[in-house]
């Protein structure tokens, strides 16, 4: 009996201990109270909630994606610890794809916000990881900057590494990171050199503007097609030529000296040279696919990914056990583009089929669509033009190496192509109502392909009805094959005679949305929307030597 009682007491003691460690301390808010404070805009509460989700504390599930969402919200509210935590998440792949470059960026934001822990974070980053390899010399510079602000661990690390020989002029307080304007410098390109931490991908362009040397820092230059021509021989290809370079002036921490200073940062896609036009065009036609996985979304809908050498649709990506390690959660960094070009940096919000309860609470009942918010530095993207999202480690390339130009059918040649195709489908005598006609060099061979969109919905309005023969919506591709014009149907919907279609079938309006190189191989894909009354889909086609292939297709609606 005594033995049984002893065992019972031991079990009870352990249970009470576990219960006490899984309950907030006296005076500390409950998870519900903390969430309420965070939703009211308390950045510290949002950061703490992120920590509890990351660790699975106090009755909350261990949910790395939820942790990332709260960390981001807290960081947007100015929480230095949240910026630090985001850096750690990117460094260790917690709730997001592992990305040392993004970890470094968040650590730097931590430092610029006035957090000495940020200087120490960057010191640890270069001591253990660096850009490709540890860089102890650079680690010492950042440890010294942190030590000057009283960070004991940084002081110890500096002693272990033998101190820093470089004089540190870093600030004793916040760097007061701020934008100070933007502009364009035109002059002679004097030199291009690597700058800052070894293998960081940063380059410094020096332009002689009327006798005044202007230094412009290009971040992530190795992953920017616009600067690819400057990589060889220190930019010898353009050295001595007259160039135009756009930049923004920011107050920030210098990557090389850890000091607070004004820096001109290169604006992506603006480098141009006399006689060469945009360097971006020349660099992006080399046909070299970006290394690493590429995730593809359009207008807030996840379309899929390009993994290795394979296209993977959103449904397989998110649900197939084969791609379990590749599926997407919230927090993926990427870039947004419209038909007008680069919009800017973007973060993919959590696809709603991963958190349906949150979406339903805000918007009502939900089907399992992989929709996400396109979160830019200025808020969720609300532009009029639909936007292409490219994210993941292989996504840092220009997806628009050649322009898509609207042209006129002056001699009726393309209208005749439409009529000929429709006649072959039983729509003899149908009018050609041109919707859009564009020319674009899809494969980079110097010869334009033509995309022809025509539509005649006799019902009109947002919900056209099937009617008389001649109703259609088609998109055709005209290209030159073995010296001859070849017309291929990309997408179409038509009614060849006076009849009712199958019950429930609705006519679809086909719309060309964009031509873009979405997998970084130099060949541009075609993105089409196929819309009906209560939904639609986005379809991605690639055009190669073997013809036209549908590679991604994701829909939404009822």
C-alpha positions as CSV (number, residue, x, y, z in Angstrom):
1,X,0.0,0.0,0.0
2,X,2.8,2.4,0.9
3,X,4.5,1.5,-2.5
4,X,1.3,2.3,-4.4
5,X,0.8,5.6,-2.5
6,X,4.4,6.6,-3.2
7,X,3.9,6.0,-6.9
8,X,0.7,8.0,-6.9
9,X,2.4,10.9,-5.2
10,X,5.2,10.8,-7.6
11,X,2.9,10.8,-10.6
12,X,0.8,13.6,-9.1
13,X,4.0,15.7,-8.5
14,X,5.1,15.2,-12.1
15,X,1.6,16.1,-13.3
16,X,1.5,19.3,-11.3
17,X,5.0,20.2,-12.5
18,X,4.0,19.7,-16.1
19,X,0.8,21.7,-15.5
20,X,2.7,24.5,-13.9
21,X,5.2,24.8,-16.7
22,X,2.3,24.8,-19.3
23,X,0.5,27.7,-17.6
24,X,1.3,31.4,-17.8
25,X,3.1,32.7,-14.7
26,X,1.2,34.8,-12.2
27,X,0.5,38.2,-13.7
28,X,1.1,37.0,-17.2
29,X,-1.8,37.2,-19.7
30,X,-3.5,34.0,-21.0
31,X,-3.1,33.1,-24.7
32,X,-6.6,34.6,-25.3
33,X,-5.7,37.9,-23.6
34,X,-2.4,38.0,-25.4
35,X,-4.0,37.5,-28.8
36,X,-6.6,40.2,-28.0
37,X,-3.7,42.6,-27.1
38,X,-1.8,41.7,-30.3
39,X,-4.9,42.2,-32.4
40,X,-5.2,45.7,-30.9
41,X,-1.8,46.5,-32.2
42,X,0.5,45.7,-29.3
43,X,3.7,44.7,-31.1
44,X,5.3,43.1,-28.0
45,X,2.2,41.0,-27.4
46,X,2.3,39.9,-31.1
47,X,5.9,38.9,-30.7
48,X,5.3,36.9,-27.5
49,X,2.4,35.2,-29.2
50,X,4.7,34.2,-32.0
51,X,7.1,32.7,-29.5
52,X,4.4,30.7,-27.8
53,X,3.2,29.3,-31.2
54,X,6.8,28.5,-32.2
55,X,7.5,26.6,-29.0
56,X,3.9,25.3,-28.5
57,X,3.5,26.9,-25.1
58,X,0.6,27.4,-22.7
59,X,-1.9,25.3,-24.5
60,X,-1.2,26.7,-28.0
61,X,-0.3,24.2,-30.7
62,X,3.3,24.2,-32.1
63,X,2.6,26.1,-35.3
64,X,5.6,27.6,-37.1
65,X,3.5,29.2,-39.8
66,X,1.4,31.0,-37.2
67,X,4.6,32.0,-35.4
68,X,5.9,33.6,-38.6
69,X,2.6,35.5,-39.1
70,X,2.7,37.0,-35.6
71,X,6.4,37.8,-35.8
72,X,5.8,39.7,-39.1
73,X,2.9,41.6,-37.5
74,X,5.1,42.5,-34.5
75,X,8.0,43.5,-36.7
76,X,5.7,45.8,-38.7
77,X,4.8,47.3,-35.4
78,X,8.4,48.0,-34.5
79,X,9.3,45.1,-32.3
80,X,13.0,44.6,-32.4
81,X,12.8,41.2,-30.8
82,X,10.4,40.1,-33.6
83,X,12.9,41.2,-36.2
84,X,15.5,39.2,-34.4
85,X,13.1,36.2,-34.3
86,X,12.4,36.4,-38.0
87,X,16.1,36.3,-38.7
88,X,16.4,33.2,-36.6
89,X,13.4,31.6,-38.4
90,X,15.0,32.2,-41.8
91,X,18.4,31.0,-40.7
92,X,17.0,27.7,-39.3
93,X,14.1,27.2,-41.7
94,X,11.3,27.5,-39.1
95,X,7.9,28.1,-40.7
96,X,9.6,29.2,-43.9
97,X,12.2,28.0,-46.5
98,X,15.7,28.3,-45.0
99,X,17.3,31.4,-46.5
100,X,20.5,32.8,-44.9
101,X,20.3,35.9,-47.1
102,X,16.9,36.8,-45.7
103,X,18.1,36.0,-42.2
104,X,20.9,38.5,-42.7
105,X,18.5,41.1,-43.9
106,X,16.3,40.7,-40.8
107,X,19.3,40.8,-38.5
108,X,20.3,44.0,-40.2
109,X,16.8,45.5,-39.8
110,X,17.1,44.6,-36.1
111,X,20.4,46.6,-35.9
112,X,19.0,49.5,-37.8
113,X,16.0,49.7,-35.5
114,X,18.4,50.3,-32.6
115,X,18.8,46.7,-31.3
116,X,22.3,45.9,-30.3
117,X,21.3,42.3,-30.5
118,X,21.1,42.8,-34.2
119,X,24.9,43.6,-34.4
120,X,25.5,40.5,-32.3
121,X,23.2,38.5,-34.6
122,X,25.2,39.5,-37.6
123,X,28.4,38.7,-35.9
124,X,27.1,35.2,-35.1
125,X,25.9,34.9,-38.7
126,X,29.3,35.5,-40.2
127,X,31.0,33.4,-37.5
128,X,28.9,30.3,-38.3
129,X,27.3,30.6,-41.8
130,X,28.3,33.7,-43.8
131,X,27.5,33.9,-47.5
132,X,28.6,30.5,-48.6
133,X,31.2,30.1,-45.8
134,X,32.0,31.6,-42.4
135,X,33.8,35.0,-42.5
136,X,35.6,35.6,-39.2
137,X,37.1,38.9,-40.2
138,X,33.7,40.4,-40.9
139,X,32.2,38.7,-37.8
140,X,34.8,40.6,-35.6
141,X,33.6,43.9,-37.1
142,X,30.0,43.3,-36.1
143,X,30.9,41.8,-32.7
144,X,32.9,45.0,-32.0
145,X,29.9,47.2,-32.9
146,X,27.7,45.1,-30.5
147,X,30.4,45.2,-27.8
148,X,30.4,49.0,-27.9
149,X,26.7,48.9,-27.1
150,X,27.3,46.7,-24.0
151,X,26.5,43.2,-25.4
152,X,28.4,40.8,-23.1
153,X,28.2,37.8,-25.4
154,X,29.6,39.9,-28.2
155,X,32.5,41.0,-26.0
156,X,33.2,37.4,-25.2
157,X,33.0,36.3,-28.8
158,X,35.4,39.1,-29.8
159,X,37.9,37.9,-27.2
160,X,37.6,34.3,-28.5
161,X,38.3,35.5,-32.1
162,X,41.3,37.7,-31.0
163,X,39.6,41.1,-31.2
164,X,39.0,43.3,-34.2
165,X,41.8,45.2,-35.9
166,X,39.4,47.5,-37.7
167,X,38.3,50.7,-36.0
168,X,34.5,50.6,-35.6
169,X,32.6,53.9,-36.0
170,X,29.2,52.4,-35.5
171,X,26.5,54.4,-33.7
172,X,26.0,54.1,-29.9
173,X,22.3,54.2,-30.5
174,X,19.7,53.6,-33.2
175,X,20.8,54.1,-36.8
176,X,17.5,55.8,-37.6
177,X,17.2,53.9,-40.9
178,X,15.2,56.0,-43.3
179,X,14.6,56.8,-47.0
180,X,16.0,60.1,-48.1
181,X,14.9,60.3,-51.7
182,X,15.8,58.8,-55.1
183,X,17.3,59.8,-58.4
184,X,19.3,58.7,-61.5
185,X,23.0,59.2,-62.2
186,X,24.2,59.4,-65.8
187,X,27.9,59.3,-66.5
188,X,30.9,57.2,-67.3
189,X,31.1,53.8,-65.6
190,X,34.6,53.8,-64.0
191,X,34.7,50.5,-62.2
192,X,32.7,47.7,-60.6
193,X,33.9,45.8,-57.6
194,X,32.7,43.4,-55.0
195,X,31.8,45.1,-51.8
196,X,31.3,44.1,-48.2
197,X,31.2,40.6,-46.9
198,X,32.9,38.0,-49.1
199,X,30.5,36.2,-51.5
200,X,27.6,38.3,-50.3
201,X,26.7,39.2,-53.9
202,X,27.0,42.9,-53.3
203,X,28.7,45.1,-55.9
204,X,29.7,48.8,-55.9
205,X,29.3,50.7,-59.1
206,X,31.3,53.9,-59.4
207,X,30.0,56.4,-62.0
208,X,31.9,59.5,-63.0
209,X,29.1,62.2,-63.2
210,X,30.8,65.3,-64.5
211,X,34.0,64.8,-62.4
212,X,32.1,63.6,-59.3
213,X,32.5,60.0,-58.4
214,X,29.2,58.5,-57.4
215,X,29.1,55.1,-55.6
216,X,26.0,53.0,-56.0
217,X,25.6,49.8,-54.0
218,X,23.8,46.9,-55.7
219,X,22.4,44.3,-53.3
220,X,22.0,40.7,-54.4
221,X,23.8,41.5,-57.6
222,X,24.6,37.8,-58.4
223,X,20.8,37.1,-58.5
224,X,19.9,40.1,-60.6
225,X,19.8,39.6,-64.4
226,X,20.2,43.3,-64.9
227,X,23.7,43.2,-63.4
228,X,24.8,39.9,-64.9
229,X,26.8,41.6,-67.6
230,X,29.0,43.3,-64.9
231,X,30.1,40.1,-63.2
232,X,32.9,39.2,-65.6
233,X,36.2,41.1,-65.4
234,X,34.9,43.7,-63.0
235,X,32.4,45.0,-65.5
236,X,34.9,45.3,-68.4
237,X,32.1,44.9,-70.9
238,X,30.7,48.3,-69.9
239,X,33.7,50.0,-68.3
240,X,34.4,53.4,-69.8
241,X,31.0,53.6,-71.4
242,X,28.3,56.1,-70.6
243,X,25.6,54.5,-68.4
244,X,22.4,55.6,-66.6
245,X,21.7,54.1,-63.2
246,X,18.7,54.6,-60.9
247,X,19.1,54.7,-57.1
248,X,17.4,55.4,-53.8
249,X,19.2,57.2,-51.0
250,X,18.8,55.5,-47.7
251,X,20.1,55.9,-44.2
252,X,21.4,52.6,-43.0
253,X,24.2,50.5,-41.7
254,X,27.1,49.9,-44.0
255,X,27.6,46.2,-44.7
256,X,31.4,46.5,-44.6
257,X,32.2,48.9,-41.7
258,X,29.1,48.4,-39.5
259,X,28.8,52.2,-39.4
260,X,25.6,54.3,-39.9
261,X,25.8,56.3,-43.1
262,X,23.8,57.5,-46.2
263,X,23.9,54.9,-49.0
264,X,22.8,55.0,-52.6
265,X,21.2,51.7,-53.4
266,X,20.7,50.5,-56.9
267,X,17.1,50.3,-58.2
268,X,16.6,47.0,-59.9
269,X,16.2,47.0,-63.7
270,X,17.4,50.6,-64.2
271,X,21.0,50.1,-65.6
272,X,21.3,51.2,-69.2
273,X,24.3,51.8,-71.4
274,X,24.5,54.0,-74.5
275,X,24.3,51.8,-77.6
276,X,23.2,48.8,-75.6
277,X,19.7,49.7,-74.4
278,X,18.7,47.8,-71.2
279,X,21.4,45.5,-70.0
280,X,18.6,43.4,-68.5
281,X,17.5,42.2,-72.0
282,X,21.0,41.1,-73.0
283,X,21.6,39.3,-69.8
284,X,18.2,37.5,-69.5
285,X,18.3,35.9,-72.9
286,X,21.3,33.6,-72.0
287,X,18.8,30.8,-71.2
288,X,20.3,29.8,-67.9
289,X,17.7,28.6,-65.5
290,X,17.9,29.9,-61.9
291,X,19.1,27.3,-59.4
292,X,16.8,26.3,-56.7
293,X,13.0,25.9,-56.3
294,X,10.7,28.5,-57.8
295,X,7.1,29.0,-56.4
296,X,4.6,30.7,-58.8
297,X,1.4,32.6,-57.9
298,X,-0.8,34.9,-59.9
299,X,-3.2,37.5,-58.6
300,X,-3.1,36.0,-55.1
301,X,-3.7,32.4,-56.3
302,X,-0.9,29.8,-55.9
303,X,-0.4,28.1,-59.3
304,X,2.3,25.7,-58.4
305,X,6.1,25.5,-58.5
306,X,9.1,24.6,-60.7
307,X,11.1,22.0,-58.7
308,X,14.3,20.8,-60.2
309,X,13.3,20.3,-63.8
310,X,9.6,19.6,-63.2
311,X,6.4,21.7,-63.1
312,X,4.3,20.8,-60.1
313,X,0.7,22.1,-59.8
314,X,-0.6,23.7,-56.6
315,X,-2.9,20.7,-55.7
316,X,0.0,18.2,-55.9
317,X,2.4,20.7,-54.2
318,X,0.2,21.2,-51.2
319,X,-1.4,17.7,-50.9
320,X,0.8,15.0,-52.4
321,X,3.0,13.1,-49.9
322,X,5.7,13.2,-52.6
323,X,6.1,17.0,-52.1
324,X,5.5,17.1,-48.4
325,X,8.9,18.8,-47.7
326,X,8.3,21.3,-50.5
327,X,4.7,22.5,-49.6
328,X,4.2,26.1,-48.8
329,X,3.3,27.8,-45.6
330,X,3.0,31.5,-45.0
331,X,6.0,33.8,-45.0
332,X,7.7,33.0,-48.3
333,X,9.6,36.0,-49.7
334,X,9.5,36.8,-53.3
335,X,8.9,39.5,-55.9
336,X,5.8,40.9,-57.7
337,X,5.5,41.8,-61.4
338,X,2.7,43.1,-63.5
339,X,2.6,43.6,-67.3
340,X,4.2,47.0,-66.6
341,X,7.3,45.4,-64.9
342,X,8.6,45.1,-61.4
343,X,6.3,46.1,-58.5
344,X,8.7,45.2,-55.7
345,X,9.5,42.8,-52.9
346,X,6.6,40.7,-51.6
347,X,5.8,38.2,-48.9
348,X,3.3,35.4,-49.5
349,X,0.7,35.3,-46.8
350,X,-0.3,31.8,-45.6
351,X,-2.4,30.0,-48.2
352,X,-5.9,29.8,-46.8
353,X,-6.3,26.1,-47.3
354,X,-3.7,25.8,-44.5
355,X,-5.7,28.0,-42.2
356,X,-9.3,27.8,-43.4
357,X,-10.8,28.6,-40.0
358,X,-9.2,32.1,-40.0
359,X,-10.3,32.8,-43.6
360,X,-13.9,31.6,-42.9
361,X,-14.1,33.9,-39.9
362,X,-13.3,36.9,-42.0
363,X,-14.8,36.0,-45.4
364,X,-17.4,33.2,-44.8
365,X,-17.5,29.6,-46.1
366,X,-14.6,28.5,-48.2
367,X,-13.5,26.0,-50.8
368,X,-10.0,24.7,-50.6
369,X,-8.3,27.3,-52.8
370,X,-4.7,28.1,-52.2
371,X,-5.2,31.8,-52.1
372,X,-2.7,34.1,-50.3
373,X,-2.3,37.7,-49.6
374,X,0.5,39.5,-51.5
375,X,2.1,41.5,-48.7
376,X,4.4,44.3,-49.8
377,X,6.4,46.8,-47.6
378,X,3.5,49.3,-48.0
379,X,0.7,46.8,-47.3
380,X,-1.3,44.1,-49.2
381,X,-1.0,44.6,-52.9
382,X,-4.1,46.4,-54.2
383,X,-3.0,47.3,-57.7
384,X,-5.4,47.4,-60.6
385,X,-3.1,45.1,-62.7
386,X,-3.0,41.4,-61.8
387,X,0.4,40.5,-60.4
388,X,2.8,37.6,-60.9
389,X,4.4,36.3,-57.7
390,X,7.8,34.5,-57.9
391,X,9.3,33.2,-54.6
392,X,11.8,30.7,-53.4
393,X,15.5,30.3,-53.6
394,X,15.6,30.1,-57.4
395,X,13.3,33.1,-58.1
396,X,15.8,35.9,-58.2
397,X,15.9,36.6,-62.0
398,X,14.1,38.8,-64.4
399,X,10.9,37.1,-65.6
400,X,10.3,39.8,-68.3
401,X,13.5,39.7,-70.5
402,X,11.6,40.8,-73.6
403,X,8.5,43.1,-73.9
404,X,5.0,42.1,-74.8
405,X,3.7,44.7,-77.3
406,X,0.1,45.5,-78.3
407,X,-0.1,45.7,-82.2
408,X,-2.8,46.6,-84.7
409,X,-4.2,44.2,-87.3
410,X,-3.8,46.7,-90.2
411,X,-4.3,44.3,-93.1
412,X,-6.8,42.0,-91.4
413,X,-4.3,39.1,-91.5
414,X,-4.9,38.0,-87.9
415,X,-8.7,38.4,-88.2
416,X,-8.5,35.9,-91.1
417,X,-6.7,33.5,-88.9
418,X,-9.5,33.7,-86.3
419,X,-12.2,33.2,-89.0
420,X,-10.3,30.2,-90.4
421,X,-10.0,28.5,-87.1
422,X,-13.7,29.1,-86.2
423,X,-14.8,27.8,-89.5
424,X,-13.0,24.6,-88.8
425,X,-15.0,24.3,-85.5
426,X,-18.3,24.8,-87.3
427,X,-18.7,28.5,-86.9
428,X,-18.8,29.5,-90.5
429,X,-19.4,33.1,-91.2
430,X,-18.7,34.2,-87.6
431,X,-17.5,37.8,-87.1
432,X,-14.0,38.3,-85.8
433,X,-14.2,40.6,-82.8
434,X,-10.6,41.2,-81.9
435,X,-10.1,41.4,-78.1
436,X,-6.3,41.8,-78.0
437,X,-3.4,41.3,-80.3
438,X,0.2,41.2,-79.0
439,X,3.6,40.4,-80.4
440,X,6.3,38.9,-78.2
441,X,9.5,37.0,-78.7
442,X,8.7,34.1,-76.5
443,X,11.9,32.0,-77.1
444,X,14.4,34.7,-77.6
445,X,15.4,33.8,-81.1
446,X,14.8,37.3,-82.5
447,X,11.5,36.4,-84.2
448,X,8.1,37.5,-82.7
449,X,5.3,35.2,-81.9
450,X,1.7,36.6,-82.0
451,X,-1.0,35.9,-79.5
452,X,-4.5,36.6,-80.9
453,X,-7.5,37.0,-78.6
454,X,-11.0,37.3,-80.0
455,X,-14.4,37.1,-78.4
456,X,-18.1,37.4,-79.4
457,X,-20.5,36.7,-76.5
458,X,-23.9,37.6,-77.9
459,X,-25.4,37.5,-74.4
460,X,-23.0,40.3,-73.1
461,X,-22.5,41.3,-69.5
462,X,-20.8,39.4,-66.8
463,X,-22.8,36.2,-67.4
464,X,-23.3,35.6,-71.1
465,X,-25.6,32.8,-72.1
466,X,-25.3,30.2,-74.8
467,X,-27.1,31.4,-77.9
468,X,-26.9,31.3,-81.6
469,X,-24.1,29.8,-83.7
470,X,-21.1,32.1,-83.8
471,X,-20.7,32.6,-80.0
472,X,-17.1,32.1,-79.0
473,X,-14.1,33.2,-77.0
474,X,-10.7,32.0,-78.3
475,X,-7.0,32.7,-77.9
476,X,-4.7,31.6,-80.7
477,X,-0.9,31.5,-81.0
478,X,0.7,32.2,-84.4
479,X,4.4,31.4,-84.7
480,X,6.9,30.6,-87.5
481,X,7.9,26.9,-87.7
482,X,10.3,25.8,-90.4
483,X,9.8,29.1,-92.2
484,X,6.0,28.8,-92.3
485,X,3.2,30.4,-90.2
486,X,1.6,27.9,-87.8
487,X,-1.6,28.7,-85.8
488,X,-2.3,26.8,-82.6
489,X,-5.3,27.1,-80.2
490,X,-4.3,27.9,-76.7
491,X,-7.7,28.1,-75.1
492,X,-11.3,28.4,-76.5
493,X,-15.0,28.0,-75.9
494,X,-17.6,28.2,-78.6
495,X,-21.1,27.1,-79.6
496,X,-21.2,25.6,-83.1
497,X,-25.0,25.4,-83.6
498,X,-28.3,26.4,-82.1
499,X,-28.5,24.0,-79.1
500,X,-28.2,24.0,-75.4
501,X,-24.9,22.6,-74.0
502,X,-24.7,20.0,-71.3
503,X,-26.6,20.9,-68.1
504,X,-24.7,23.2,-65.9
505,X,-22.1,24.2,-68.5
506,X,-21.3,27.9,-68.7
507,X,-19.5,29.8,-71.4
508,X,-16.0,30.9,-70.5
509,X,-14.3,34.2,-71.3
510,X,-10.6,33.7,-72.3
511,X,-8.2,36.5,-71.5
512,X,-4.5,36.9,-72.1
513,X,-3.0,38.2,-68.8
514,X,0.8,38.2,-69.2
515,X,3.8,36.7,-70.9
516,X,6.6,36.0,-68.5
517,X,9.5,33.7,-67.9
518,X,8.3,32.0,-64.8
519,X,10.9,29.3,-64.4
520,X,14.1,31.3,-65.3
521,X,15.1,29.4,-68.4
522,X,15.0,32.4,-70.7
523,X,11.8,31.2,-72.5
524,X,8.6,33.2,-71.7
525,X,5.4,31.4,-70.7
526,X,1.9,32.5,-71.5
527,X,-0.6,33.1,-68.7
528,X,-4.3,33.0,-69.6
529,X,-7.4,33.5,-67.4
530,X,-10.5,31.4,-68.3
531,X,-13.5,32.9,-66.4
532,X,-17.1,32.0,-66.1
533,X,-20.0,33.4,-64.0
534,X,-18.9,32.0,-60.6
535,X,-15.3,31.3,-60.9
536,X,-12.4,30.6,-63.3
537,X,-8.9,29.4,-63.6
538,X,-5.4,30.6,-64.5
539,X,-3.5,28.5,-67.1
540,X,0.2,28.6,-67.9
541,X,1.5,27.5,-71.3
542,X,5.0,27.0,-72.4
543,X,6.0,27.0,-76.1
544,X,9.0,24.9,-77.2
545,X,10.3,23.0,-80.2
546,X,7.7,20.3,-79.6
547,X,4.8,22.7,-79.6
548,X,2.6,24.2,-77.0
549,X,2.3,22.5,-73.5
550,X,0.0,23.4,-70.6
551,X,2.2,23.3,-67.5
552,X,0.1,24.8,-64.7
553,X,-3.6,25.0,-64.2
554,X,-5.3,26.2,-61.0
555,X,-8.9,27.2,-60.6
556,X,-11.2,28.7,-58.0
557,X,-15.0,29.1,-57.8
558,X,-18.1,27.0,-57.5
